[in-house]
Amino acid sequence: MSYSSSNEAFQKRQRNREKEKARALDQAMILLMGNVDGRAFLWDLVHRRCGWSTVYKGGDSNVYRSEGRRAVAEGILADLDRLCPDLITTMDAEQRRSAALDRTLARDVEDDEEPDAA
């Protein structure tokens, strides 16, 4: 095998590009987590669309597909834990408040729909 300085230089440039891309993606994740709407988007992505909090049973192909989606969510959560762990708790608290408000509003609607006892 012959030595090629151009091949080594290419590989070094490639590694540098990959590091720059990883840094840019990390900054994008931090930017998303830096505001309420971004945290709400990531919560929806991880929990609802990727099925993070869902337990799958059985052995059919849908389970494997669902577990693949869940693996994506795990990767996102691992990145969040590495980049901004304090904002994960903020995101969780915001979603708990939102869920509590949704339950309160649903109860109010149900109360409004009940016929008055006369």
DABEL-V394556 format. One record per helix or strand of 2 or more residues. SS is the DSSP state (H for helix, E for strand). FROM is the first residue (numbers start at 1). TO is the last residue. If there is no record, write none. Layout:
<<SS	FROM	TO> <SS	FROM	TO>>
This chain:
<<H	5	33> <H	36	49> <H	61	113>>
